[in-house]
Amino acid sequence: MDAWGNFWEKGHSTTFGEYYADGYTKGYIAHWWTAILNSRDTQKLHILEVGCGNASLLPCLLDQRVKGSYTGVDAAEVILSEAVKKRANAELKISLQGGLGIENFESKQQFDLIASVYGLEYSPLDQSLPLLKSMLAPKGEANFLMHHAGSVITHMSDKALAEFDFDLMESVVARLNEIDTELNKMTGDPGKLQQSAIAHQSRDSVNEFVSSIMNMEPSERNPILVDFARAVLTYFKKLRLPEADRKDYISGILVDFHASKERFRQMVDVARSEQEIKAFEQQLAAAGFNSITAKPLLKDGAPVAWNIKAK
């Protein structure tokens, strides 16, 4: 399963989906990235983003009117987000390469800045780090944000892993399929569904599930099942679509949630403790990097990432 490809194909601008729908143009990552850009005194910058997704750092670059070039590389199939498209200008040359692990990336370009936001740690570091060092310009700098084992992001990802109830979710999707089968028998006319006892019973079952999730106090709701309930209800807005479109929508619901769980698992797995980040510093040094610093990036007094700089 291409868990991240499943996510990026939906057009998200960043790993955080709708929370940063306009790219990293606000919040702690925007502040981190803007400070890095402002520290450079050159007129043009050649920038490489590792594990870029749909070019997460690019909207901020375009807002800052950075001149030069941006290259984004990601192992998943990726696209330029709408946040990028509405800002694109002729001052910054853009290249996006999806379906390519950074360890297999080839370029004659020397980069002034190599950056990654929660992306580098997914690569085989014994291969990717020496390659990145070879592509770093003589006065260039690498800046990485990596998952912190003690961050709220890691905590929430770990918590989410226990919130997927696929037995329940599969039973609800089965009810949607029953409704859809009856709709097909009615030649796709939603107005005739009331004539079907099967469709009526299945919809009652779906409504019972949705009520059981949404009628709880907000603080007690299972966030994953809330999102699932919304996905289920969206089907009923598609009743007048062609049969193939409805079928594709239903079949994609569980695929999306399995991919979501896999992404959460990966985020937990790559998060690093203080001891593990020290080992990463040693890997950087072994790859030829120097002037290495690694410290927690804080938001509201709590860590949200490891902030690593190297030359």
C-alpha positions in Angstrom: 0.0 0.0 0.0 1.3 3.5 -1.0 0.0 5.1 2.2 1.5 8.5 1.5 0.6 8.4 -2.2 -2.9 7.9 -1.1 -2.7 11.1 0.9 -0.9 13.3 -1.6 -3.2 12.4 -4.5 -6.0 14.2 -2.7 -4.1 17.4 -3.2 -3.1 18.2 0.4 -0.4 20.9 0.6 1.3 19.5 3.8 1.4 16.4 6.0 -1.1 18.1 8.2 -3.9 18.2 5.6 -6.5 20.8 6.2 -4.7 22.2 9.2 -2.2 23.8 6.8 -4.2 23.7 3.6 -2.3 26.8 2.3 1.1 25.2 2.7 3.5 26.1 5.5 2.7 29.8 5.3 1.8 30.2 8.9 2.6 28.5 12.2 5.8 27.2 13.7 7.1 25.6 10.5 6.6 28.8 8.5 8.5 30.7 11.2 11.3 28.1 11.1 11.5 28.2 7.3 11.3 32.0 7.0 14.1 32.5 9.5 16.3 30.1 7.4 15.5 32.0 4.2 16.2 35.4 5.9 19.6 34.2 7.1 20.8 33.8 3.5 22.3 37.0 1.9 22.5 35.7 -1.7 20.3 37.1 -4.4 19.4 33.6 -5.7 18.9 30.3 -3.9 18.9 26.8 -5.2 16.8 24.8 -2.8 16.2 21.0 -2.5 13.3 19.7 -0.4 13.6 16.1 0.7 10.3 14.2 1.2 8.5 17.2 -0.1 5.0 15.8 -0.5 3.1 18.2 -2.7 5.9 20.8 -2.3 5.1 21.7 1.2 7.8 24.5 1.6 7.2 26.0 -1.8 4.2 28.3 -1.0 6.3 30.1 1.6 9.1 30.5 -0.9 6.8 32.0 -3.4 5.3 34.4 -0.8 8.9 35.5 0.1 9.6 36.1 -3.6 12.6 33.9 -3.5 14.6 33.8 -6.8 16.4 30.8 -8.1 15.2 27.2 -8.2 13.2 24.8 -6.1 13.5 21.0 -6.5 11.2 18.7 -4.5 11.8 15.0 -4.3 9.5 12.4 -2.8 9.2 8.6 -2.8 5.5 8.8 -3.3 3.7 10.1 -6.4 3.1 13.8 -5.8 1.7 16.8 -7.5 1.9 20.6 -7.1 -0.9 21.7 -4.7 -3.3 24.4 -5.4 -1.4 26.5 -2.7 1.6 26.4 -5.1 -0.3 26.9 -8.3 -2.0 30.1 -7.3 1.4 31.6 -6.3 3.7 30.4 -9.1 5.8 33.1 -10.7 8.7 33.2 -13.2 11.3 34.2 -10.6 11.5 30.7 -9.1 12.1 27.7 -11.3 10.2 24.7 -10.0 10.9 21.0 -10.4 8.9 18.2 -8.7 10.0 14.6 -8.9 7.6 12.0 -7.4 8.0 8.3 -7.2 11.7 8.7 -6.4 13.4 8.0 -3.2 16.0 10.6 -2.3 18.7 7.9 -2.3 18.1 7.5 -6.0 17.9 11.2 -6.9 20.5 12.4 -9.4 21.4 16.0 -10.1 24.4 18.0 -11.2 22.9 21.0 -9.3 24.6 22.2 -6.1 22.1 23.3 -3.6 22.4 26.3 -1.3 19.7 24.9 1.0 18.7 21.3 1.6 15.6 21.1 3.7 13.1 18.5 5.0 10.0 18.7 7.1 9.2 15.3 8.6 10.5 13.6 5.5 14.2 12.7 5.6 13.8 10.2 8.4 11.8 7.9 6.1 14.8 7.4 3.8 17.7 4.9 4.1 20.0 7.3 5.9 23.2 5.4 5.1 22.5 6.1 1.4 20.6 9.5 1.5 23.0 11.4 3.8 26.2 11.0 1.8 24.3 11.8 -1.4 22.8 15.0 0.1 26.2 16.1 1.4 27.6 15.7 -2.1 24.9 18.0 -3.5 25.4 20.7 -0.8 27.1 23.8 -2.2 30.4 24.8 -0.5 28.6 27.5 1.5 25.3 25.6 1.7 23.4 24.5 4.7 21.1 21.6 5.5 18.0 22.1 7.7 15.9 19.2 8.8 12.8 19.0 11.1 12.4 15.4 12.3 9.8 13.7 14.4 10.5 14.0 18.1 9.5 11.0 20.3 8.2 13.3 23.0 6.1 15.6 20.7 2.4 16.0 20.8 2.4 14.9 17.1 4.0 11.5 18.1 1.7 11.2 21.1 -1.5 11.8 19.0 -0.3 9.5 16.2 0.3 6.7 18.8 -3.1 7.4 20.3 -4.8 7.3 16.9 -3.5 3.8 16.2 -5.9 2.4 18.8 -8.8 4.3 17.4 -9.3 2.3 14.2 -12.1 -0.3 14.5 -12.0 -2.0 11.1 -14.5 -4.7 12.0 -17.1 -2.0 12.8 -16.1 0.1 9.8 -16.3 -2.9 7.4 -19.8 -3.7 8.7 -20.9 -0.1 8.0 -19.4 -0.1 4.5 -21.3 -3.4 3.9 -24.5 -1.5 4.6 -23.6 1.2 2.1 -23.0 -1.5 -0.5 -26.4 -2.9 0.2 -28.0 0.5 -0.3 -26.0 1.0 -3.5 -27.0 -2.4 -4.8 -30.7 -1.6 -4.3 -30.2 1.8 -5.9 -28.8 0.1 -9.0 -31.9 -2.1 -9.1 -33.9 1.1 -9.1 -32.0 2.3 -12.2 -30.2 4.9 -10.1 -33.3 6.7 -8.9 -32.8 7.7 -5.2 -36.5 8.5 -5.0 -37.4 4.8 -5.4 -35.2 3.6 -2.5 -38.1 3.9 -0.1 -39.6 1.0 -2.0 -36.8 -1.3 -0.8 -37.0 -2.8 2.6 -33.3 -3.8 2.4 -32.3 -0.2 1.6 -34.5 1.1 4.4 -33.0 -1.3 7.0 -29.4 -0.7 5.8 -29.9 3.1 6.1 -31.3 2.7 9.6 -28.3 0.8 10.5 -26.0 3.4 9.1 -27.9 6.2 10.9 -27.6 4.2 14.2 -23.9 4.0 13.8 -23.5 7.7 13.0 -25.7 8.7 15.9 -23.7 6.4 18.3 -20.5 8.3 17.3 -21.8 11.9 16.9 -24.1 12.0 19.9 -21.3 11.6 22.4 -19.7 14.5 24.1 -17.1 16.0 21.9 -14.3 15.2 24.3 -15.3 11.5 24.4 -15.7 11.0 20.6 -13.3 8.7 18.8 -11.7 11.1 16.2 -11.0 8.4 13.7 -14.6 7.1 13.8 -15.9 10.7 13.5 -13.9 11.1 10.3 -15.2 7.7 9.1 -18.8 8.7 9.9 -18.4 11.9 7.8 -17.0 9.8 4.9 -20.0 7.5 5.2 -22.5 10.4 5.2 -20.8 11.8 2.1 -22.0 8.8 0.2 -25.6 10.0 0.5 -24.6 13.2 -1.3 -23.5 11.1 -4.2 -26.7 9.1 -4.8 -27.4 10.8 -8.1 -23.9 10.0 -9.5 -23.4 7.2 -12.1 -23.1 3.7 -10.7 -19.3 3.5 -11.4 -18.6 6.7 -9.5 -20.7 5.6 -6.5 -18.9 2.2 -6.5 -15.5 3.8 -6.6 -16.4 6.1 -3.7 -17.5 3.3 -1.4 -14.6 1.0 -2.3 -12.2 3.8 -1.5 -13.4 4.5 2.0 -11.6 1.7 3.8 -8.6 2.0 1.6 -8.2 5.6 2.8 -8.5 4.6 6.4 -6.1 1.7 6.1 -3.6 4.1 4.5 -4.2 6.6 7.3 -3.4 4.0 10.0 -0.2 3.1 8.1 0.9 6.7 8.0 0.3 7.1 11.8 2.3 3.9 12.4 5.2 5.2 10.3 5.2 8.6 12.1 5.5 6.8 15.4 8.2 4.4 14.2 10.5 7.2 12.8 10.2 9.5 15.9 13.5 9.9 17.6 14.4 10.1 21.3 17.3 12.2 22.6 19.6 9.2 22.4 18.5 8.4 18.9 19.0 11.9 17.7 22.6 11.8 19.0 23.1 8.7 16.8 21.7 10.6 13.9 24.2 13.4 14.5 26.9 10.7 14.3 25.4 9.6 11.0 25.6 13.1 9.7 29.2 13.4 10.7 30.1 10.1 9.1 28.5 11.3 5.9 30.8 14.4 5.9 28.6 17.0 7.4 30.0 19.4 10.0 28.8 22.3 12.2 26.0 20.0 13.3 23.4 21.1 15.8 20.3 19.3 17.0 17.9 20.7 19.5 14.1 20.5 20.1 11.9 23.0 18.3 9.3 24.1 20.8 5.7 25.3 20.4 3.9 26.5 23.5 6.8 25.2 25.5 6.6 21.6 24.3 8.7 19.9 21.5 7.2 19.5 18.1 10.3 18.4 16.2 14.0 18.0 16.3 15.6 21.0 14.6 18.8 19.9 12.9 21.3 22.1 11.1 24.5 21.0 9.3 27.0 22.2 6.7 
